[in-house]
Amino acid sequence: MKPLLSSEHFSVDGTLIEAWASMKSFRPKDGSGGPPTPGRNGERDFHGEKRSNETHASTTDPDARLYKKSPGSAARLCHMGHVVMENRTGLVVAAEMTPATGTAEREAAVAMVEELADGRRLTLGADKGYDTTDFVAEMRRLGVTPHVSQNTNGRRSAIDGRTTRHSGYAISLRVRKRIEEVFGWIKTVGGLRKTRHLGTALVGWMFALAAAAYNVVRISKLLAAAA
């Protein structure tokens, strides 16, 4: 597989993996709150109840977190999967599963890229969610050029002309969108749109297995095209 990979240009992103737990299982940690009505699919009245990860947890999968990735979308109990993709071939070079939090994508990216960089110079494409001062500074500390999409919505981007003036920046922003193909395959063919396993560790193992299976399929196509 090594001849297929470059060692210079990569992309990173995260995706939500819906937990094998219903919203009815998201109960107050102190044991309060009314139980569901009798029956296999008993209902529970959430009206007027404020629910958060600080005060509530799923009784089915305690590792699951209530989270929504974008404004206006519904909050779900989920885990968060992360992938680093090599830009030239679209192969996955790192995969990790974490609890779903607002900082998980950036924290997982730092951990994966730190091991990948190993003193080498490389570029890393990412969406606006990675445009923070801390993340950009950490990438530069690792010798990684952060090709992060600028977030200028009511704020100043951490990405400046030192990065955007290079032609490779625009190329990275275009290519990084291919990482959605990885997530799409993992969730449809790999069957992880909603996991059937409990706990971040086991869900993470299945996520890594699905990413490896994606690589096998992808490699066969790359080899066939090169023949």
ABEGO torsion letter per residue (X at the ends): XAAABBAABBBBBBBBBBBBBBAAABBBAAGBEBBBBBEAABBBBABGBBBBAAABBBAABAABBBBBABBGBBBBBBBBBBBBBBAAAGBBABBBBBBBBAAAAAAAAAAAAAAAAGGBBBBBBBBAAABBAAAAAAAAAAGBBBBBBBBABGBBBABBAAAAABAAAAAAAAAAAAAAAAAAAAAAAAGAABBABBEAAAAAAAAAAAAAAAAAAAAAAAAAAAX
